[in-house]
């Protein structure tokens, strides 16, 4: 399905913090440069007809003030939109509200997609899983976007994607991406041993076989 080593190395991951009106929040940022036109990349991540081809079916109104719903996942409100370079929205899931900021920029060899997730994080949950609990899901979605853009707009089959993530290559990808998030957490100041342990727990959670 994909070259695991290439994809792991192509993605940049960072962990940080931000001060919001309600207090300190943690940030998880993931980005990748694609061999694509910036306008096409923008359309891929904002066009309701294209988003399901690489991510999840989406309903609602994708405009400022509009409500959206990702099938089986988050919902929220579009807060800002500055086409074709940036948008922001709330990310509401499991009774919790966080925020995403998406940025698209042209580069010398294509276009860069950057997503920053901002959240007030439960300290116990963070200690247990670290940034990978959120970041690993985005890593998996970035594979779909890569395949969609490099495959001439191909639609990623959800069943095939799930089967791949359960394959040896898929499990190797999950482990490597989780490890990379642990390294990003350590680079941001987390004790390296604690960051590594949290990454291992995240890997176990994502690779657990349902009983």
Buried (B, 14 or more C-beta within 10 A) or exposed (E): BBEBEEBBEBBBBBBBEEEEEEEEBBBBBBBBBBEBBBEBBBBBBBEEEBBBBBBBBBEBEBEBEEBBBBEEEBBBBBBEBEEBEBBBBBBBEEEEBBBBBBBBBBEEEBBBBBBBBBBBBEEEEBBBBBBBBBBBBBBBBBBBBBBBBEEEEEEBEEEEBEEBBEEEEBBEBBBBBBBBBBBBBBEBEBEEEBBBBBBBBBBEBBBEEEE
